[in-house]
Each structure stands twice: as structure tokens, then as C-alpha cells.
């Protein structure tokens, strides 16, 4: 018999509003204009999930979520809210937090391999056009067919040079590979490297099991990716989190409906995910959101405006917290109307009017009941957080990072044999053979390049099963790879 988990109090209106844990993987939306209380709503939800043993992943884009690790108690506005809402047994507490950072400066390094990222997401990071994306797909396919691992940027750069130098050799099987497209990809790789790409592509890559831990008291670990610097490259930020969401979908087993989620994933600044996104990628995002609930993962989008999220995705977000919106322009007015129409009508609430008049910390809320039906919209105050509002000092943050049980694992870079090393080795081998041949018997360089392909292809059969699995999972298995690439 499955034991029901009590509801999670998140707000108080005429009565207490509680989110049912078994409905938490039906996803959700936190929306509202800047300064209306979205971050506090996110914080309160994260605290509540952690309190019942559900791990959380969220991005700290403003640097004010690290204090989830500290108990509150010194904020007069919080104390006033506690008094106004009559919260008698309220107590302050901190939560177990693990810090991550793509750049490895304010958290454990969070890395992915080139192969795991796949050509579709990498094309978006590099801002490639359709033709260039097609060439990148061919690069991945050639690497796969030849058993070459693409782990970091130097692997990809080596493959680009090798394929570009031997484009005619690959033309029949893989299609036209233009020098112009190769050059464009190489130039964009240089830009990515200047942004720190050489630090977030490589190994050890993230093990998603490290995101799904509980502490000694059974509370879910709150995983925070420090994103203030990452947000300077918005496209990279959105694509990296999308990759992580896809990894969760790909690796986690089907579990059906659970009493509570296995993980809750908050996607802050969600409008960046759908900004100028190709239709093919938007369809994949919709697919991931729709299917990942069966893996026990709840996804909560945090954004300023509900219309930032496509209707196909918005329709899957069953739990809604809507803070105030502004209506200064016709687009704003359209957004207010659209937001109001997504709620189940409550005769006691003029939704459209209320959205414009909500105070800071106040919200319109609709959640799914035990049958999965959205409740009527209610006007309510978000409960105050138990943790401290504010920021951590660099010293406090460094101390917490070093106290983590995984400290030291991701900090040490691993650079094993992959495409760069193999191609370099074969090129050196052929150069030596060329030098040892009589002058009249030398083969043209193009023949030597052909030998590289043959030698590498034969070496692919000797690759161990572990590497083979990585190729299949990263290059062929990803939901954003879509099977064998052409």
C-alpha cells in the first residue's frame, strides 16, 4: 500500500493552499513582472519539496538563492508576513545545498561532453544556420561511424579540420561539406571558447544521480547552479539547462505516478528557452516536458509573462502561481487577458482585474486536486520562506562548497583518449611512414588521409563496451539526436 504524502502549504487566502506532492510532477508555472515576488515563490516551493525528501534543481541567476542554506529570522518583512497570516508554529531553518557552476568558480564544475550535447543543441549554442547545422550533423555522424569520441572542444576542432581537409572523401556517403560552413563553425567555436566553453565541455561529465540525493535527515538536497555569469550568454544558459533536462529524461527509468516526485527542476528565465527557437527544437522541448513526468520529474517554468511559453507547453503546466503583471502596452494587455483565461473561473475573483492589482508577494493560484483537475483560481499570499533572504559572502560560499560530500570529484579534470588524440596519433604514424618510403614511392597526401579513415575505422572495432555505450547514448541515443544522423 502506497502511503500518501501530506500536502505542501504554499499560500494562504481564505484558507491554506497546499500543493499535493503526487500532483507535483504535473509541472507548473511561476509568472509575474519583475519585483512581484517570483523568486520568493520559487524559494518557498523549493523548501517545501526539500522538507519531504524531494531533491530540487534550480538556477540562481541573481545570486540571492544561495542563502537557502541558512535559517532566516532577521527580515522584518518576513516577520510581518508571519504575523499577518497568523502562522503560529512557524520556524526558521536552513536546507542542505549543493552548489554547481559551469565555470567551476562558485560551485562544483558542471560539465557535459560534446557527444552528449549532440548536434541539434550544439547548433543552437553556436548560432548556426540550417546549412551549417547540416554540416555539424555530418561531423557527428562521421565521428560515430569511425568510433571517435567527441568529448571536448579540441576533439570537435580536430574533427572539423580532418573532415574539412578530406571533404571530397566524405561527399558521396555524407553529402556536400563546404569549406565555408566548416570555417563558420570553427569561428563560432572560437567565440564559444572565449565565453568559457573549454571549461564546460569535457570530463568528468555530470552524473545525474548526484542531483538526486537526500541529506542525513532525509531532506532533499537543493542543487543550485550559479548562473550570474552564465546568464551573460543567454543562449548558452537556456540550451545547457535544456540539455540537462533531456539527460534526466533519457537516463531515468519509467516510474509512473509516485506519491511524490523524484526530482523537481525549476527553469528560471524560461523565456530564453523559447526565444528564436527553431520549430524542430520547440517540438522536442514539448515532447520532453510531456513525457518526463512519467520519470517522476516535475518541471516548473519561471518567467515574467505566460505568453513567453508556447501553448503546447503551457497546456501541460497544471500548477500555476501568477503574480502581478503590468499593462503599459497592447502586448502587455494581451498578456494579462491570456493569463486570466488560462485559469479555471472563480465567481468570487475578477481574474483580469486582480492580475493588475496584486501586491508584492500576493498571487493568483490554481493547483491540481487529487483527481488532476485544476482548482478554481484563488487570490492568496505566498507563505514566507523559512530560509534567510539575501546573499552569502564569498567565504561562506567557499566553505559550503568544500564541505560537500562530492567535493574533489568534479574539480579534477579528466582528459582521456578521444578524437583529438586518435587523429593526432594516426597523422604522426602516417607522416613517419611517408618519411621512411623511397622518394619515388611516396603516396600523395590525399591517400595518406584516406589511410587515416581506414585505420580509425578498423580501430573502432576494438573500442571497449563502455566507450561504445557512451557513443550510442550521447550521439545516437539522445532525444535531441533523433536516432542515426544523416
Secondary structure as GFF3:
##gff-version 3
##sequence-region A 1 486
A	DSSP	beta_strand	8	12	.	.	.	ID=ss1
A	DSSP	beta_strand	16	19	.	.	.	ID=ss2
A	DSSP	three_ten_helix	21	26	.	.	.	ID=ss3
A	DSSP	beta_strand	28	31	.	.	.	ID=ss4
A	DSSP	alpha_helix	38	51	.	.	.	ID=ss5
A	DSSP	beta_strand	55	60	.	.	.	ID=ss6
A	DSSP	three_ten_helix	66	69	.	.	.	ID=ss7
A	DSSP	alpha_helix	76	84	.	.	.	ID=ss8
A	DSSP	beta_strand	97	101	.	.	.	ID=ss9
A	DSSP	beta_strand	108	109	.	.	.	ID=ss10
A	DSSP	alpha_helix	114	125	.	.	.	ID=ss11
A	DSSP	alpha_helix	130	145	.	.	.	ID=ss12
A	DSSP	alpha_helix	153	165	.	.	.	ID=ss13
A	DSSP	alpha_helix	167	174	.	.	.	ID=ss14
A	DSSP	alpha_helix	179	194	.	.	.	ID=ss15
A	DSSP	alpha_helix	197	200	.	.	.	ID=ss16
A	DSSP	three_ten_helix	208	211	.	.	.	ID=ss17
A	DSSP	beta_strand	222	226	.	.	.	ID=ss18
A	DSSP	three_ten_helix	230	232	.	.	.	ID=ss19
A	DSSP	alpha_helix	234	251	.	.	.	ID=ss20
A	DSSP	beta_strand	263	268	.	.	.	ID=ss21
A	DSSP	alpha_helix	271	274	.	.	.	ID=ss22
A	DSSP	alpha_helix	279	292	.	.	.	ID=ss23
A	DSSP	three_ten_helix	293	295	.	.	.	ID=ss24
A	DSSP	beta_strand	297	303	.	.	.	ID=ss25
A	DSSP	three_ten_helix	306	308	.	.	.	ID=ss26
A	DSSP	alpha_helix	311	314	.	.	.	ID=ss27
A	DSSP	beta_strand	319	322	.	.	.	ID=ss28
A	DSSP	alpha_helix	330	341	.	.	.	ID=ss29
A	DSSP	alpha_helix	351	357	.	.	.	ID=ss30
A	DSSP	beta_strand	362	366	.	.	.	ID=ss31
A	DSSP	beta_strand	378	382	.	.	.	ID=ss32
A	DSSP	alpha_helix	394	402	.	.	.	ID=ss33
A	DSSP	alpha_helix	419	436	.	.	.	ID=ss34
A	DSSP	three_ten_helix	439	441	.	.	.	ID=ss35
A	DSSP	alpha_helix	445	460	.	.	.	ID=ss36
A	DSSP	alpha_helix	465	471	.	.	.	ID=ss37
A	DSSP	pi_helix	472	476	.	.	.	ID=ss38
###
